[in-house]
Amino acid sequence: MAKKKTAKKKTAKRKTAKRKAKKKTAKKKTAKKKTAKRKAKKKAKKKAKKKAKRKAKRKVAKKKAKKKAKKKAKRKAKRRTKKK
C-alpha cells in the first residue's frame, strides 16, 4: 500500500511539472508575439517617419522649383523689355 501511494504522488508531481512547463512555454510564446508586435510597431513608425521626410523634401523641392521658375520668368521679362 505504501509503495502505491508514493507512485501516485510521483505521477502527480510529474503531471504538475508538465503543466508548469506548458505554462512556461505558453508564456514564452506570448512574450515572443508581444516583442514581435512591438518590433513591427517600431518598424512602422520608422517607415512613416521616412515617408514624412520624403514628402517634406518633395514639398521643399517643389517650392524651390516654383521660386526658380518665377525668377526665370522675371529675368525673361527683363530681357524682353531691354530689347525693345
N, C-alpha and C positions, 0 to 999 in steps of 0.2 A: 504493500500500500504506500509506504513512504517513498519508494522509488518512483511510483507512478506520479505522485504529486510533484516531485521535483521536475520530472519530464514535462509535465503540463506547464509548470512555471517557466521552464526554459523556452518552450514553444511560444508562450505568451510574450516573453521578453523579446524573442526573435521577431515576433509579429509587430510589437511596438517599435522595435528598431527599424523594421522595414517601413512602417508607416511614417516614422520620423524622417527617414531617408527620402521617402517620396515627397514629403512636405518640403524638405530642403531643396530638392531638385526643382520642384514647382516654383519655389521662391526664386531660385536662381534664374529660371526661365522668365519669370515675370520681370525680374531685375534687368535681364538682358533686353527684354522687349522695351522696358522703360528707357534704358540707355539708348537703344536704337531710335526710339521716338524722339528723345532729346537731341540726339545727333542729327536726325532728319530735320528737326525744327531749326537747329543751328545752321544747317546747310541751306535751308530755305531762306533764312534771314540773310545769309551771306549773298545768296543769289539775288534776292530782292535789292540788297544794297548795291550790288554790281549793276543791276538793271537801272536803278535810280541814277547811279553815277553816269552810266552811259547816256541816259536820257538827258541829264543835265548838260553833259558835254555837247550833245547834239543841239540842244537849245542854244547854248552859248555860241556854237559854230554858226547856227542859223542867224543869230543876232549879228554876229561879226560879218557874215556874208552880206546881210542887208545893209549894214553900215558901209561896207566896201562898195556895194552897188550904188548907194546914194552918192558917195564921194566920186565915184567914176562918172556918174551922171552929171554931177556938178562940174567936174573937170571938162567933160564933153561940151556942156553948155557954154562954159567959159571960152573954150576953143572956138566954138561956133560964132560967138559974139566978136571974138578977136578978128576972125577972118573978114567979117563984114566991116 
